Amino acid sequence: VFLIIFSPPKTEILKFLLHYKSADHKGSILQYPIKLLTFYFSIFIQTFFIKCLYICCILYFKAMPTFMVFNKVRKKYL
């Protein structure tokens, strides 16, 4: 699960690299890793939240029937 959450899409990074190499930038060498890091971090945050929501929804909908059964049993026997 952690690997799924923490791995950003590789295609996005490749697109960024291609775009960055094709654009003529008059910046220092240090600018490149900083831009890459900020880009990577933004993707990481986006994918992290989307995947967290997705996992929460799955857990919620998978847990709901068991909770409903548990409530019925509890009302019947307790």
N, C-alpha and C positions, 0 to 999 in steps of 0.2 A: 504493500500500500504506500509506504513512504517513497519508494522508487517511482511509483506512478505520480505521486504528488509533486515531488521535487525535480522531475525532469521536464524542462521546457521543450517545446517542439523544436526538433533539430532543423526542420525546413525553414523556420523563421530566422534562426541564427544564420543559416546559409544565405538566405535572401539578404539579410543585413550585411553580411560580409561581401557579397557580390555588389550590392549597392554602394557600399563604402569604397570598394576598390575601383569601381567604375567612375564614381564622382571624383573630380580633381579637387582635392582639398589642400589648402595651403596652411596646414597646421603642423604642430610639432609631432614627434613620434609618440609623445606621452598622451596626446589627445585621443589616439586610436583606442588604447586599452580602456581609457576612462569612458569613452562613448560606448564601447562594447559592453562594459560592466553595467552602465546605466540601462542600456537596452536589455541586457540579460536579466537584470533585476526587475524591470517593468514587466517583462514576459513572465518571469517567475511569480510575481505577485498576482498577475491576471490568472495564470493557469492554476496557481495555488487556491485562489478563492473559488474559481469555477469548479475545480475538482473537490474542494471541501464541500461545497453546496451539493454537488452530485453524490458524494459519499453519504452526506447527511440525509439526503432524500432517499437513497437506497436503504440505509439503515432504518429510517423512519417507517418506510412502507413495508419493509420486511419484518420489523418488530411489531407493527400495528396488529396483525392478526393474532400473534401470540399474546399480546396484552389483552385483546378482546376476549380470547379464550380464558386467560387467567382471571379476568374480571368476572366472567360467567361462573367459573368454578368457585371463585371466592364468595360470590353472592349466594351460590347454592349450598355450599358446605360450611361457611363461616357465619 
